[in-house]
Amino acid sequence: MMPRPPPEDFALKETNPHLGGGKVSGDKLTSTYDLVEQMQYLYVRVVKAKDLPGKDVTGSCDPYVEVKLGNYLGKTRFFEKKSNPEWNQVFAFSKDRLQASLLEVTVKDKDFVKDDFIGKVFFDLNEIPKRVPPDSPLAPQWYRLEDRQGNKVKGELMLAVWMGTQADEAFPEAWHSDAAFVSGADGLANIRSKVYLSPKLWYLRVNVIEAQDLQPSDKGRYPEVFVKAILGNQALRTRISQARGINPMWNEDLMFVAAEPFEEPLILSVEDRVAPNKDEVLGKCAIPLQYVDRRLDHKAVNSRWFNLEKHVIIEGEKKKETKFASRIHMRICLEGGYHVLDESTHYSSDLRPTAKQLWKSSIGVLELGILNAHGLMPMKNKEGRGTTDAYCVAKYGQKWVRTRTIIDSFAPKWNEQYTWEVFDPCTVITIGVFDNCHLHGGDKAAGAKDTKIGKVRIRLSTLETDRVYTHSYPLLVLYPNGVKKMGEIHLAVRFSCSSLLNMMHMYSHPLLPKMHYLHPLTVSQLDSLRHQATQIVSMRLGRAEPPLRKEVVEYMLDVGSHMWSMRRSKANFFRIMNVLGGLIAVGKWFDQICNWKNPITTVLIHILFIILVLYPELILPTIFLYLFLIGVWYYRWRPRHPPHMDTRLSHADSAHPDELDEEFDTFPTSRPSDIVRMRYDRLRSIAGRIQTVVGDLATQGERLQSLLSWRDPRATALFVIFCLVAAIVLYVTPFQVVALLAGFYILRHPRFRHKLPSVPLNFFRRLPARTDSML
């Protein structure tokens, strides 16, 4: 059964934008910036000035430059007492918002009361040259300053003025007229486009083998010794050693996530459990990760003995000579053969191992054009009205990109293009839209959080190669009161393949590096390590300038998606039923064949069955030919659009408010006890049904086991005798005769059928199971 189409409001819409200024012909690449619409800008580069006259009483000058176009005014920083200043700042004015035909560049002297006028330069916009990359940058020129009457005055200003597009090299660092109301250097930094790289993550394996010559304070008891290891905010411990004494043994692995550059040492402490809530430290050691062995495969690294000190020696202090020391024997290595999972495995954008030596060559290039958004909801109040300052973040592999923030717009136009190398087609790119709450920088915005507007995921393997996909994706966010459409984002995507053969070959490779299969990590280890990896990534990106904030990184990495959700559980159940729907449909069709609902079809099935029994070598070729024909038939209806968020599949549009409130609850819960009790009872009822189904499955399995277990001696005797007779009959009877008789019996006409269950089924249902032994 085909799924119902999603509501029109939440649907994906194909678009036909004017990409690359009309330079895209079909799906062919003709420019390096061709997946976005061209945006024209007036650029003004203020380089430097010379011979500026002094305006102060002291004869000195504190110069700065104002660039004015209509109502837009940009200023450079000022220099104290400098007549030959160098600024090298760029200003960009959007052509769509030009309100004047004259550009005015003024040099002023900073003063306490009123800034003094030094001189200005005028430009007629009709005479400004155009520049399109890959043309070389326009060379700046010296311009003589004029007074307000147009007379030449002392001082010259070096400028370059040109018309260009967002492809210009000056665009990312330019002051934009859209951001004229943003204050402070921090605020300006927070609105610019940036590219970030995730830190290089390693798994650190600490194999704790044994310790020797421990010195517990109480000599009259057997110590209960364990090892605690700390790396940053990660802490793990071994079990208590079974070898009670001063030479305990563990041979236990502890796994951590470490990020380059390695900032913190691994600190190990051997501790003795002297009382239920009291541990005594017997010795410590600190191991800098810079000197730890790195391995690329499963070959064991050399183990080492480390001296244990009562106190860890901090760098810069002198280490005291110790004639006798306890020691710990360990094998420590950084694992380069694993891929450190920092994303949900369903949405992974990178599957390469940590060690660069093990990387395969890239198979293609992913290009993303972030064009615009429209219909955005107001995300915050400013001066009594709703406003949104939107920016986009895209994440693929180790590279994160952030577009510039468009100030106060419900239909922002970014038109920025980014490129990634692709190493595996079965990966996902994630694009998120956020509202910037840090425009003014400083302490005012310190506690604010950027608000999510929505997210889009695109799996590369669902894209045709070298085709430009231009679609408008709905931005959907789930809130405690239901799913809400926050607007739409317009994207252009192209996946170019450098070698079709290499890409096809990738489908035969394991999804993860081989170490995940040779020495697999446990599910609990993977969950814990993924949590630590996401924390490290969000912390490191949050320390960048400007920061990519924790709430943004966690939303992009789907942190918390593993928590219990009634809505998600329902969605997954119906996904399973949808998968089994095909088998159920085949079963119903076969039941109709057996009951002769359509006699002609049943007769044809009889003929096909006889042919396959007489010529069994045709069975497999027939099955594969049938699958081939089905695939060719469905090619006409192949999906032409990338997948997108589906509210019906997610059960987001039909979820009960209480179920959504439970999904958004904290862990541990923060809800009142009566609500928690109601939810607990609901969960118990659901678990009771699951428990019944699992018990029924176990019962059927135990009945199969009891066929030969002699738990029911009469049933087992009957089955054993039947097996002996069947063996003799099948030995003397040709297999084709047996198959024909069995097939004709199954396909017999309804007049030869009984409504009562068959003898084998009656026999199976009478077999004993272990339910009698359950309490």
N, C-alpha and C positions, 0 to 999 in steps of 0.2 A: 504494500500500500504506500503510495507516494505521500510524503508529509505535506501538510497544508502550508501554503505560502505565508511568510510572515506579514504582519500588518504593514500597510504601505508606508506609514510614518517611520518604521524601523527598518525599512528595506535598503539594500545597496542600490545606488543609482549610477549608471554609466554616463560619462560626460564627454564633451568634445572641446576641451580648452585649446586656445591658440598658443601651443607650446613653442618655446624657442624663437619667438618672433616670426613664426611661420617657416622655420628652418627644418622641421621634422617632416620628412616625406615618407608616409607609410610608417614602417617600424624601423627605418634605418637611422643609424647614428650619424649625424652630420655636424655636431658641435659638442663641445665639452660641457655646455650649460643649456641642454636642449629639452629637459623635462619640466621646465617651469615657464611661466609667462614672463616676458621681459617687463621690467619696471625701470622707467627712466628716472635718473637722478641728476641734479646739478651738484657737482663736486667742487669744493673750494679747499685747496691745500695751502695753509698759511705756513710758510717755511721759516722766514726770519726777517729781521729788519736791521738797518744800519743807519748811523749818523742821526739818531733821533735827538731832537733838542730837549734840554732840561726845562721842566716847567715848575719845579719846586723852588723854594727860597734858596736851597743849597745848590741849585743848578743841576740836580740829579733827576733821573726819570725812572718811574716804576711802570713800564709799559705792558699793555695787553691789547688784544685785537677783538673788535666786535664785527661779526658777519651778519648783516641784516638783509632779509628778503621779505618784503611785505610785513606781516605781523610776526614772522619768525626771527628770532635773535639768538645767535650762538656766540659764546665768549671763550677765548683761550685763557690759560692760566697767566698770571702776571709775574714779572721778575722785579726784584728790588734793586734799584740803582744800577740799571743796566741800559746803556744806549744802543747796544748791538745784540738784542735778544734772539734766541732760536726757539721756536715753538714746535714746528713740524706737526701740526694738527690738521685733521681733515674734517670738513663739515659737509653733510649730504642733505639736500633738500629734495623731497619727492616732487616730481614734475606734475603729478596729479593735483598737488596742493599749492602750486605756485600762484601767488596773489599779486605779483608785481612784474614789471618788465625790466626793472633796474635792480642790480645787485650792488649793495653798498658795503664796503670794507673799511672800517674806521679804526685808527690807532689812538688809544687813549692812555692817559697817565693816571694811575690809581692814586686817589687822595682820600683823606679822612672825611672831608665834608662833601666835596663834589669832584668827580673825576674830570681832569682837564682834557680838552680836545687837542690832539697833536696834528692829525691830518687824515685824509681819506682817499679811497680810490673807487671809481664807479665802473660798472660793466653793464653793457646793454645785452640782455639775454639773447637777442636775435643774432648776435655776432660771436657767441661762444662756440668753440669747436666741439665736435663729437669724437668720442674715442670708444672703440669696441675691442676688447681683448680678442686675439693675442697681440693687438697693437702695443708697442712699447709705451710706458707711461709718458704723459705729457711733461716736458721739461718746464720747470718753473722759471719765471722771468722777474726782473726788477721793475717796479713801478714807482715813479716819483709821487710823493704825497701831495695832495692839494688841500687848500683851506676851504671853508664853506662857500666862498665866492668862486671857487674854481681856479684860484691862483696857485702856482707851484710854491711849495714850502720846503724847508730843510727836512731831509729824511727820506729813506726809500724802504719799500716793502717788497719782499720776494713772494710771489704768488703763482699758483697754477689753477686755472679755472676751466672746467670742461663738463660736457654732458656725457654721461655713461649709464651703465646698467648695474644691476646687483652682482654681475659677474666680475666687476672691477675689483682689483686687489685691495683697494682702499676701503671697500664697503664694510668689512667686519669691524674695523677699528674706528670707523667714522662716527662723529657726533651726528645724530639724526634729528631732523626737524620734528619728527613724531614725538621725540623724547624731550621736547623743550621744557616740559614741566617737571622733569625728574631732577631731584636735587642731590648734590654730593657725589663724590667719586665712587663711593660704594654703590649708590643707586644706579649710576651709569654703568658700572661693571656688571651689575645684576641683570641688565636688559640686553647685553650684547650676545651675539651667537658665539658658541664655543664648541670645541671638540675635546672630549675627555677620553682617557684610557683607563680601563679597570686595572687595578694592581695585579701583578703576576702572582698567582696563588699556587702554593705547594701543599701536598699532604706531608706532614711530619710523622714518621713512625718511630715510636720509642719502645723498643723491646727490653723490658726490665727482666734481667735474668736472675741475678742473685746479689746478696750483700755479704760482706765478711767483717768479722771483728767489731760488731756493734757493741756499744757500751751503754746499756740501760742503767738508769739510776737505781732501780731495785734489783739487786743481784739474786734475790731469793725466789723469784718467780720466772716462769717462761714468758718472754715477751711476745705480744701479739702485734706483729710488725706488718705495715703496709707502706707503699710508696705513693706520695702525692706529687703530681706534676702540674706546673702552672705555666701557661704561655699567654701573656696578655690577660684577657678576661676569660680565658678557657682554663678550666681546672678539671683534672681527671685523677682517679686513684685506682690502684690495684686492689685485688682482694687481700685479705689477711693471709699471710703465708702459712701453709700447713706444716712446714718444718719449723717447729717451735724451738727457738734458740738464738744464739748470736750470729748464726750464719744462715739466714732465711733464703728461700728460693721461691721464685714466682713464674718466670718464663711467660710473661704476659705482655700483650701489645697494647699500647695506648696511641690513639691517632688524634692529631691536631691539624688545624689549618694555619699556615704561615704565609705572610705576604711580603714580597720584596718591595722596597729595601727592608731588610730585617732590622727592626728597631729594638725589640725586646729579647732578652735571653730566655732560654728554657730553664726554669728553676725547679729542681727536684728536691724533695725532702723525705727522708725516711722517718716514719713516726711509729710510736708504740702506743697501742690502745690500753692505757693503764686503768681506765674506768669507762662506764658506758658513754659519758659525754666529755671525756677528758683524754686528749692525746698529747704525748710527750715527743718533742722533736729530738731525734737521735743524731741527725746530721743533715746538712744541706749542700747542694752544689749548683752553680750557675753555668750554663753551657751556651756560649754565643752561637747562633745559627750560621754565621758566616763561615765557620770552620767545620760544619757538619758535612759528612759525605753525601753525594747526590748519586742516585742510581736510576738507570733507565729501564731495567728489566727486573726479573725476580731473583737474580743472583745475590746471595747473602753478602752483606758488607761485613767488614772486620769488627768484632766486638772490642770494647775498651773498658778499662777500669778507671773509675773516677774517685778521687779522694772526697770524703764527706767532712765538711767543717761544721762547727756549731753555729757559725754565722757566715753568711755569704759575703765575700770580699767585693766591695764596690770599686769600680774603676778609679784609679788615682791613689787608692790606699795601698800601703805596704802590706804584703802578705806575711804573716808570722810563720816562722819555721816550726814545723811540727814533726817530732821524731816518730810519733805513732798516730795513725789515722785510720778510721773505719773507711771501708771502700765499698763501692757499688759497681756491679758488672752490667754493662748495657750495650745494646746495639742500636745506634741512632742513625737515621738516614732521611733525607728529603726525597720523596717519591716523585720522579719525573715521568713515570710511565702511566700515571692516572690522569684523567681529566677531573679537575676539581669542580664539582657541581655547585654552582651558585644560583641556578635557576631551577624551576620546576622541569623535570625531564620531559614533560609534554610540550613545553614551549622553548626548548633549548635552542640557542642561537650559535652555539659553538660546542664542538665535541672533540677538539684536539687535545692531546696530552700536554702536560705542563712543559716538558722539555722540548725546546725548539728543534733539536736534532731529529726528533721523531715526526715532525710535521711533514705531511705530503704536500705536493705543489697544489696551488689553487686551481679550481676547475672553471672559474668564471668570475663575473663581476655583478654585483647588485647595485643598481642606481635608484635612488629615491628622490623624487621631487615633491617637496611639501609646499603646495600651492597656496591654499587659503582655507578658511573656515567660514561658515555662515550660520546664522540663527543661534549664536551662543547665548546662554542664559546669563543674566547679571549675577556675578559671584560675590560681590561685596558692595557696601554702601559708601559713597564718597560725596560729601556735601549734600546729603539728602536725596541722592539719586543712585540707581544701580549702575555698576560699571564692571568691566572685565578687562584685565591686562593679560592677554593670552600668549603663551609660548609653547612650543612643541619640543619633546625629547624623543629621540629614536635610539634604539639599542639593538646592535647586532654584533655578536662576537665580543671582543674586548673594547670595541669602539662605541662610545656614547656620543651623540651630537645633540646640541641644544640650539634652537633657532633664537633669533632676537625676539624680545618682547614687544608686541604691538600695543601701544598705550590706548586705553579707553576705546575699545572697538568690539562690537558684537559680530563683525565680519572682517577679521584681520586677514591681511594678505602678506604672506611671508615670501613665497617664491624663492625658496632656498633649495639647493640640490646637493646631495651627499652620495658618496660612493664607498662600498665595502668590497673587499675580496671575499669570495665564497670558496669554502673548502669542502662543504657537504651540502647537497641540495635538500636534505631532509631536516632543515632547520627553519627557525621562525624569526622574523623581524617584528619588533614591538614598537609601536608609535603611540605616545601618550600626549595629551593636551592638558596644560595646567594654567592656573591663574596665579600670576606673580604678586606676592604680598610683601615684597622686599624692595620696593621702588625707592624708598627714601633712606635705606641703609641705617646704620647706627643702632642705638639701643631701642629705638621706637619699633623696629621690625624684628628685633632679636627673638621674641617669643612667637612671632607669627609663623604660620605654616602655609605653604603653597597648596592651593585646593585643586583636587583632581577634577577635570572636566570630562574625561573619557579616554578610552584606549582602543587601539586597533591592532590585531595580530594578522600577519600574512605569512603563510607557509610557502617557502620557495618552491617546493616540489609540486605545488598546485599551479604554478605559472608556466606558460609556454615560453620557450627561450626566444629572446630578441623581440618580443612583443611588448609594446608600451600599453600598460593598463592604466586608464584614467577613470577613476571612480570617486564618488562622494560617499564616504562611510559614515553611518550614524554613530554618534558618540553617546554611548549608553552607560549609565552609572546606576548601581543598585543602592538604594537608600532604605532605611528601616520602614519607610512608608510605601515602598514599591520601586519599580524600575522607572527611570526618568531619562528622557532624551534631552541631552544638554546642547545639541547642535549637530552639525555635520562638518567633517574635515575632508578636504579635496586633495587627493594624492595621485601622483603619477609614479608608476613602478615599472622597472625593466630589469629582467634577469638575463644577462648575456653569458653565453657558454663558450669558453675558449676551445674545448675539445669534447664533442658529443660522446666519443668513445670512452674517455676518462670518466665522464659523468655517469654513463651507463655502468661502468665497472664499479663505481662507488656503491651501487645497489647490492653488490655481492659481499661488501665488507661488513664487519661488525659495526654496530652503531657507535660503541664506545671503544677506547683503546684496549689492547689485548690484556693489560694487567687487570682490568675489571673482571675478566673471565678466568685468568690463570690464578689470581689471588683475590677473589671477590670480597668486598666489604659487606658486613651485615646490614640489614635494612635499618636497624636502630642507629648503627654507626653513620650510615649515609644521611639519615634525617638530622642527626646532631651536627655532622660536618657541614651539611648544607646551611643550617641555621647559622653556624659560625662564619661560613664564607660570606653569606649575605650581610652579616653584621660588619665584617671587615671591609667589604666593598662599599657599603653605605658610609662607613666612618671615613675611609680614605677619600671618596668623592666629595664628602661633606667638608673636607679640609682644603679642597682645590679653590682657586680664585678665578671667577666667582664660584661659590660652592654649588654642587648639585646635591640638593638637600635630601635628608634621610627619608622624608615622607615620599619624595619623588622616586628615589631608588627602590624603596620597598614596594611601591605600587607597580613599578615596571617589572620587578622580579617576582611579583605575585606572592609576597611574604604573607603567611597566614591562610593561604588557600587550602591547606591540609586540615584545617579545623572542621569540626562537625557542623554540618548544615543539612537540615531536613530537606530544603529545596534542592540542594545538590544531590542528595541521596535519591530523591524521587527522579530527578533528571537522569541519573546513572541507571536506575532500575528500568526506566522506559527506553533508554538507549540499548540495554541488554535485550529487552523485549523486541525492539525494532530489528536487532541483529538476528534474533531467533525467529522473527516473523517470516523470513524466507523459508526456513526449515518447516515451520508450522504450515505455511502455504503449500509446500511440496507434499507434506503429510495429508492435508485435506484433499489435494488433487489425486493422490494415490488412493485415498479412501473412496473417492468418487469413481475411480477406475475399477476398484475391486467390487463396488456395488452396482456397476453397469449403469451409471447415470446417463452416460453417453455411449451407447453400444458400439458405434463406429470407432470411437477413440479406443475403447477397450479391445476391440478386435485388432486394431493396428498395433496396440501394445503387445498383444499376444504374438503377432507375427514378428515384431522386433525382438521379443524375448526368445522365440524359437531360433531366430537367426544367430543371436548372441550366444545361445547355449551350444548350437551346433558348430559355431565358429568363435570360440572364446578369445582367439587372438585379436578379434575386432573390438573387444570391450573397451580397453584403454584408449585406442585411437578414436573410437566413437565419442567417448567422454570428452577428450581434449578437443576434438573437432567441434563438438557441441559448444564448449566453452569459448572457442575461437569465434564461432558464428555469433554467439551472444555478444561478445566484446565488440565485434565489427558492427553489429546492429545498433548497439548503444552509442557508438561513436557519434552518430548524428545528434544525439541529445547530450553530448558531453558538456560539463559546466564551462561557461565562457567567462565567468566572473570569479575573482578570488573569494575564498570563504570570508565570512564576517560574523560578528557577534549575533547570535540567534536567541531572541528572548523566549521563544516558544520551546526550543530545545533545552534551554537552561531553566525552564519553568519559572522564569523571573516575572512573567506577566500574570501568573495564576497563583503565586505564593501567598499564603495567609500572613497577615501582618505580624502575628505572634511568632511565626516561623522565621520571618525576617529579623524580628527583634532578637530572637535567640541567636541568629547567625552573626549579628553585630555585637553581641554581648562579649564582654572581656573574658579573659581566662587567667585566673579563676573568676567565676561569675560575680557580677556586681548588682544583680537583681534581687528584689525582696524574696523572702523565704517561701511565701505562698506561690509565687510565680515559678520559682525553682522546683517546688514540689509538684506542681502541675506538669511541668516539662519533664521531670523525672518519671512521673507516672506514664506520660505519653511515650517516652522512650522505652519504658519497661514493656508496654503493650506491643510496640513494634518489635522489640527484641524477642518477646514471647512468640510472635508469629515466625520470625526468622529461626528461632530455636526449634519450633515445630517442624519447619521445612528441613532443617539440617538433621533433625532426628529421623524424619521419614527417609531421607537419603541414606543415613547410616543403617536403618532397618533393612532397606533393599540390599545393601552391600553385605550385611551380616547373613541374610538369607542365602545369598550366593555362596558365602563361605560354608554355611551349614549343609550344603549339598553333599559334601564329602567328610564332614566333621563327625558324623555319627551322633550328633546332638539329639536328633530324632532318628532312632535306629531303623524304623520302618521306612521313612522317606529316603534315607541314604541307601538302604537295601534296594528299594525300587529303582533309584537313580543308577546305582552301580549295575544292576541287571540290565536296565535299559541301555546303558553305555556299551555293555558287552554285546547285546543283540544288534545295536546300531553299528558297531565295529564290523561284525560279521556280514551284515546286510550290505553295508557300504563297500566292503572288500569284494564281494561277489557281483555287485551291481555296478555297471558303468556310471561314472560321475554324471554324464550328460543326461542319463535316464532319471537319476535322482533329482537333478536340478529341474528338469522338465516337470516331473511329478510335483515337486514342491511349489514351483511357480504356478502350475495350473490349480493347485489346491488353494494358494493364496488369492488367485484371481477368479475363483469359482463364482458362479452366478448366485444372486441373493436367495433363490429358491432352495439352494443347497446349504444355506447358512442358518445358524441358530442365533437367537438374540442372547443366549446365555454365554458366559465367558468360556473360552476354550479350555481343554484339559490341561495343557502345559501351564496356563496362567493360574488355573485353580490349584494345581500342585505347588507352584511357586509361592502363592499367597499363604499356603498352609505351613510353609517351612518356619522353623523357630528363629527368633532374633534375640538379642541380648536385652531387649526392653524389659523382660521379666526380672532381670537382675538390677534394674535401676531403682534407686531409692526415690 
